[in-house]
Amino acid sequence: MAAPIDIDRKCQSFYIKGASTQYMSRSPNRWSLYNIDAMFVSLNDALPTLNGYSAWGPEGWNLLHPEEADYINEVRRWIGKYELKGVCEFDIEARTMRLVAAQQ
């Protein structure tokens, strides 16, 4: 059983941040790890995720790979485009979710 996640009460949704090589080594299909883990956390904690796992992805949604250099910029663009509030960053290894600063 995994340790509980320390979730800031101000979180209204979250995205998962990039993790270590050790985290990525859990599966040969390493890119799916983030999205499946985010989906289960979302379901378990009743908190929407900007990530997730689905056969459908909205146009312009480029949040598949937290390891990519432009990932955080894509997250910020998505938050700004939809004027999302209360978005938290989920550090899966530290098991924390913290509110991110408002984006311009």
C-alpha positions in Angstrom: 0.0 0.0 0.0 1.4 3.4 -1.0 1.8 6.3 1.4 -1.1 8.8 1.3 -0.7 11.8 -0.9 -0.4 15.2 0.9 -2.9 17.3 -1.1 -3.2 21.0 -0.6 -6.9 21.7 0.1 -6.9 24.5 -2.5 -6.3 22.0 -5.3 -9.2 21.9 -7.8 -7.2 19.9 -10.4 -3.7 18.7 -11.0 -1.0 17.8 -13.4 1.8 15.3 -12.8 5.4 16.5 -12.8 8.4 14.7 -14.3 9.9 12.0 -12.1 13.2 10.2 -11.7 14.7 7.5 -13.9 13.9 5.0 -11.2 10.2 5.9 -11.5 10.4 5.6 -15.3 12.0 2.1 -15.0 8.8 0.5 -13.7 7.6 -0.4 -17.2 8.9 -0.8 -20.7 6.0 1.5 -21.8 7.3 4.2 -19.5 5.4 7.1 -21.0 2.1 5.5 -20.0 3.1 5.4 -16.4 2.5 9.1 -15.7 -0.9 9.1 -17.4 -2.2 5.9 -15.8 -0.9 6.9 -12.3 -2.5 10.4 -12.7 -5.8 8.7 -13.7 -5.8 6.4 -10.7 -5.0 9.3 -8.3 -7.7 11.4 -9.9 -10.3 8.6 -9.4 -9.1 7.8 -5.9 -9.1 11.4 -4.7 -12.0 12.7 -6.8 -9.7 15.4 -8.2 -9.6 16.1 -12.0 -6.3 15.7 -13.7 -4.9 17.5 -16.7 -3.2 14.2 -17.6 -4.9 10.9 -17.7 -5.3 7.9 -20.0 -7.8 7.8 -22.8 -8.2 6.9 -26.4 -9.3 10.6 -26.9 -7.3 13.7 -26.6 -8.6 17.2 -27.1 -7.2 19.3 -29.9 -4.0 21.1 -28.8 -3.6 18.9 -25.7 0.1 18.1 -25.5 0.5 16.9 -21.9 1.5 13.3 -22.6 5.2 13.3 -21.6 6.3 15.1 -18.5 9.9 14.3 -19.4 9.8 16.5 -22.5 11.5 19.9 -22.2 8.4 21.8 -23.3 6.0 20.0 -21.0 5.7 22.7 -18.3 5.2 25.4 -21.0 2.4 23.2 -22.5 0.8 22.8 -19.0 0.9 26.6 -18.5 -0.5 27.2 -21.9 -3.4 24.8 -21.2 -4.1 26.4 -17.8 -4.1 29.9 -19.4 -6.2 28.8 -22.4 -9.0 27.5 -20.2 -8.4 30.0 -17.4 -8.1 27.2 -14.9 -7.9 28.0 -11.2 -6.6 25.9 -8.3 -4.2 23.8 -10.4 -1.7 21.8 -8.4 1.5 20.1 -9.3 1.7 16.5 -8.3 5.1 15.2 -7.3 4.5 11.4 -7.4 7.7 10.5 -5.7 7.4 13.0 -2.8 3.6 12.2 -2.8 2.6 15.9 -2.6 0.3 18.1 -4.5 0.9 21.8 -4.2 -0.8 24.8 -5.8 1.1 26.4 -8.6 1.5 30.1 -9.0 -1.0 31.9 -11.3 0.1 32.0 -14.9 -0.1 35.0 -17.1 
